[in-house]
Amino acid sequence: MIRSSKAVWKGSGKEGKGELTSTSGVLKATPYSFHSRFESEDGKAGTNPEELIAAAHAGCFNMKLSFLLGNKGYTPDELDSTSEVKIGDVPGGKGVVGIHLVLKAKVPNISQADLDACAEDAKVNCPISQLLSAVPITLSATLVR
């Protein structure tokens, strides 16, 4: 199985602009630029690679966690996860310096300890976490009743 997306960039690094398109069509000529990546916090100027990584990470984490919970006999009502990709100074400029996953889970009949164990497993073993393992990944898991 291969998944792909296409990026087209025109112009210089700071003044240029690009578009992202995915095979599924979820992204279709979606704009991205220096401004949308480093200056526009509201997202109205377009997306950025870190936001897309965060979305992929949160989605992958939730799916892996759902499977792990199911293997232990739990069916989640809702897994609400946010992946926060932190950009900071690295040798040579800016880069990803860490990721924090924030989970709010509605899972009937589970203890916080069981949730924590499954969430930690998902954090370490979902394919996107494995891909991103070059940076520290932390996790906060909250059981919502």
PABAFI-122592 format. One record per residue (C-alpha): residue number from 1; residue in three letters; x, y negated, z negated. Coordinates in steps of 0.2 Angstrom, whole numbers, always signed. Layout:
BEGIN
atom resi=NUM, resn=ALA, xx=X, yy=Y, zz=Z
...
# end
This chain:
BEGIN
atom resi=1, resn=MET, xx=+0, yy=+0, zz=+0
atom resi=2, resn=ILE, xx=+6, yy=-17, zz=+5
atom resi=3, resn=ARG, xx=-1, yy=-34, zz=-1
atom resi=4, resn=SER, xx=+4, yy=-50, zz=+8
atom resi=5, resn=SER, xx=+1, yy=-69, zz=+9
atom resi=6, resn=LYS, xx=+9, yy=-81, zz=+20
atom resi=7, resn=ALA, xx=+16, yy=-98, zz=+16
atom resi=8, resn=VAL, xx=+20, yy=-112, zz=+29
atom resi=9, resn=TRP, xx=+30, yy=-127, zz=+24
atom resi=10, resn=LYS, xx=+33, yy=-144, zz=+33
atom resi=11, resn=GLY, xx=+44, yy=-157, zz=+28
atom resi=12, resn=SER, xx=+57, yy=-161, zz=+14
atom resi=13, resn=GLY, xx=+56, yy=-153, zz=-3
atom resi=14, resn=LYS, xx=+49, yy=-168, zz=-12
atom resi=15, resn=GLU, xx=+39, yy=-176, zz=+2
atom resi=16, resn=GLY, xx=+34, yy=-160, zz=+12
atom resi=17, resn=LYS, xx=+18, yy=-150, zz=+11
atom resi=18, resn=GLY, xx=+13, yy=-132, zz=+13
atom resi=19, resn=GLU, xx=-2, yy=-121, zz=+15
atom resi=20, resn=LEU, xx=-4, yy=-103, zz=+7
atom resi=21, resn=THR, xx=-15, yy=-90, zz=+16
atom resi=22, resn=SER, xx=-19, yy=-73, zz=+9
atom resi=23, resn=THR, xx=-24, yy=-58, zz=+19
atom resi=24, resn=SER, xx=-40, yy=-56, zz=+9
atom resi=25, resn=GLY, xx=-45, yy=-74, zz=+13
atom resi=26, resn=VAL, xx=-46, yy=-80, zz=-5
atom resi=27, resn=LEU, xx=-32, yy=-92, zz=-1
atom resi=28, resn=LYS, xx=-35, yy=-100, zz=+16
atom resi=29, resn=ALA, xx=-24, yy=-114, zz=+21
atom resi=30, resn=THR, xx=-23, yy=-118, zz=+2
atom resi=31, resn=PRO, xx=-12, yy=-134, zz=+0
atom resi=32, resn=TYR, xx=+3, yy=-134, zz=-11
atom resi=33, resn=SER, xx=+17, yy=-147, zz=-13
atom resi=34, resn=PHE, xx=+30, yy=-155, zz=-25
atom resi=35, resn=HIS, xx=+16, yy=-165, zz=-32
atom resi=36, resn=SER, xx=+4, yy=-151, zz=-35
atom resi=37, resn=ARG, xx=+18, yy=-141, zz=-42
atom resi=38, resn=PHE, xx=+27, yy=-153, zz=-54
atom resi=39, resn=GLU, xx=+16, yy=-169, zz=-56
atom resi=40, resn=SER, xx=-3, yy=-165, zz=-54
atom resi=41, resn=GLU, xx=-9, yy=-156, zz=-70
atom resi=42, resn=ASP, xx=-27, yy=-156, zz=-65
atom resi=43, resn=GLY, xx=-25, yy=-145, zz=-49
atom resi=44, resn=LYS, xx=-34, yy=-156, zz=-38
atom resi=45, resn=ALA, xx=-19, yy=-159, zz=-26
atom resi=46, resn=GLY, xx=-18, yy=-140, zz=-23
atom resi=47, resn=THR, xx=-10, yy=-125, zz=-31
atom resi=48, resn=ASN, xx=+7, yy=-120, zz=-35
atom resi=49, resn=PRO, xx=+17, yy=-104, zz=-36
atom resi=50, resn=GLU, xx=+17, yy=-103, zz=-55
atom resi=51, resn=GLU, xx=-2, yy=-105, zz=-56
atom resi=52, resn=LEU, xx=-4, yy=-90, zz=-43
atom resi=53, resn=ILE, xx=+9, yy=-80, zz=-53
atom resi=54, resn=ALA, xx=-1, yy=-84, zz=-69
atom resi=55, resn=ALA, xx=-17, yy=-78, zz=-61
atom resi=56, resn=ALA, xx=-10, yy=-62, zz=-54
atom resi=57, resn=HIS, xx=-2, yy=-59, zz=-71
atom resi=58, resn=ALA, xx=-18, yy=-62, zz=-81
atom resi=59, resn=GLY, xx=-28, yy=-51, zz=-69
atom resi=60, resn=CYS, xx=-16, yy=-37, zz=-69
atom resi=61, resn=PHE, xx=-14, yy=-37, zz=-88
atom resi=62, resn=ASN, xx=-33, yy=-36, zz=-90
atom resi=63, resn=MET, xx=-35, yy=-21, zz=-78
atom resi=64, resn=LYS, xx=-21, yy=-12, zz=-87
atom resi=65, resn=LEU, xx=-28, yy=-15, zz=-104
atom resi=66, resn=SER, xx=-45, yy=-10, zz=-98
atom resi=67, resn=PHE, xx=-38, yy=+7, zz=-93
atom resi=68, resn=LEU, xx=-28, yy=+9, zz=-109
atom resi=69, resn=LEU, xx=-43, yy=+5, zz=-120
atom resi=70, resn=GLY, xx=-53, yy=+18, zz=-109
atom resi=71, resn=ASN, xx=-40, yy=+31, zz=-112
atom resi=72, resn=LYS, xx=-43, yy=+29, zz=-131
atom resi=73, resn=GLY, xx=-62, yy=+29, zz=-129
atom resi=74, resn=TYR, xx=-66, yy=+11, zz=-130
atom resi=75, resn=THR, xx=-75, yy=+1, zz=-117
atom resi=76, resn=PRO, xx=-72, yy=-18, zz=-117
atom resi=77, resn=ASP, xx=-87, yy=-30, zz=-116
atom resi=78, resn=GLU, xx=-75, yy=-43, zz=-111
atom resi=79, resn=LEU, xx=-56, yy=-46, zz=-109
atom resi=80, resn=ASP, xx=-53, yy=-65, zz=-107
atom resi=81, resn=SER, xx=-34, yy=-67, zz=-104
atom resi=82, resn=THR, xx=-24, yy=-83, zz=-100
atom resi=83, resn=SER, xx=-6, yy=-82, zz=-93
atom resi=84, resn=GLU, xx=+4, yy=-97, zz=-97
atom resi=85, resn=VAL, xx=+19, yy=-98, zz=-86
atom resi=86, resn=LYS, xx=+32, yy=-110, zz=-94
atom resi=87, resn=ILE, xx=+44, yy=-120, zz=-82
atom resi=88, resn=GLY, xx=+60, yy=-127, zz=-90
atom resi=89, resn=ASP, xx=+78, yy=-131, zz=-87
atom resi=90, resn=VAL, xx=+88, yy=-117, zz=-80
atom resi=91, resn=PRO, xx=+106, yy=-117, zz=-72
atom resi=92, resn=GLY, xx=+104, yy=-125, zz=-55
atom resi=93, resn=GLY, xx=+87, yy=-134, zz=-59
atom resi=94, resn=LYS, xx=+70, yy=-129, zz=-65
atom resi=95, resn=GLY, xx=+63, yy=-112, zz=-67
atom resi=96, resn=VAL, xx=+52, yy=-100, zz=-76
atom resi=97, resn=VAL, xx=+58, yy=-99, zz=-94
atom resi=98, resn=GLY, xx=+44, yy=-89, zz=-102
atom resi=99, resn=ILE, xx=+27, yy=-82, zz=-101
atom resi=100, resn=HIS, xx=+14, yy=-82, zz=-115
atom resi=101, resn=LEU, xx=-2, yy=-71, zz=-113
atom resi=102, resn=VAL, xx=-17, yy=-76, zz=-123
atom resi=103, resn=LEU, xx=-30, yy=-62, zz=-125
atom resi=104, resn=LYS, xx=-48, yy=-64, zz=-132
atom resi=105, resn=ALA, xx=-56, yy=-47, zz=-132
atom resi=106, resn=LYS, xx=-74, yy=-41, zz=-136
atom resi=107, resn=VAL, xx=-72, yy=-23, zz=-138
atom resi=108, resn=PRO, xx=-85, yy=-13, zz=-149
atom resi=109, resn=ASN, xx=-79, yy=-3, zz=-163
atom resi=110, resn=ILE, xx=-60, yy=-6, zz=-161
atom resi=111, resn=SER, xx=-48, yy=-12, zz=-175
atom resi=112, resn=GLN, xx=-36, yy=-26, zz=-173
atom resi=113, resn=ALA, xx=-22, yy=-14, zz=-175
atom resi=114, resn=ASP, xx=-28, yy=-3, zz=-160
atom resi=115, resn=LEU, xx=-31, yy=-18, zz=-149
atom resi=116, resn=ASP, xx=-14, yy=-25, zz=-153
atom resi=117, resn=ALA, xx=-6, yy=-8, zz=-149
atom resi=118, resn=CYS, xx=-15, yy=-7, zz=-132
atom resi=119, resn=ALA, xx=-12, yy=-25, zz=-128
atom resi=120, resn=GLU, xx=+6, yy=-23, zz=-131
atom resi=121, resn=ASP, xx=+7, yy=-8, zz=-120
atom resi=122, resn=ALA, xx=-2, yy=-17, zz=-106
atom resi=123, resn=LYS, xx=+9, yy=-32, zz=-108
atom resi=124, resn=VAL, xx=+25, yy=-22, zz=-106
atom resi=125, resn=ASN, xx=+18, yy=-10, zz=-93
atom resi=126, resn=CYS, xx=+6, yy=-19, zz=-81
atom resi=127, resn=PRO, xx=+15, yy=-20, zz=-64
atom resi=128, resn=ILE, xx=+16, yy=-39, zz=-64
atom resi=129, resn=SER, xx=+23, yy=-39, zz=-82
atom resi=130, resn=GLN, xx=+36, yy=-27, zz=-75
atom resi=131, resn=LEU, xx=+40, yy=-38, zz=-61
atom resi=132, resn=LEU, xx=+41, yy=-53, zz=-72
atom resi=133, resn=SER, xx=+52, yy=-45, zz=-85
atom resi=134, resn=ALA, xx=+67, yy=-56, zz=-82
atom resi=135, resn=VAL, xx=+59, yy=-69, zz=-93
atom resi=136, resn=PRO, xx=+52, yy=-67, zz=-111
atom resi=137, resn=ILE, xx=+34, yy=-62, zz=-111
atom resi=138, resn=THR, xx=+24, yy=-65, zz=-127
atom resi=139, resn=LEU, xx=+7, yy=-61, zz=-132
atom resi=140, resn=SER, xx=-7, yy=-67, zz=-144
atom resi=141, resn=ALA, xx=-22, yy=-55, zz=-145
atom resi=142, resn=THR, xx=-38, yy=-60, zz=-154
atom resi=143, resn=LEU, xx=-53, yy=-48, zz=-157
atom resi=144, resn=VAL, xx=-69, yy=-57, zz=-155
atom resi=145, resn=ARG, xx=-84, yy=-50, zz=-163
# end
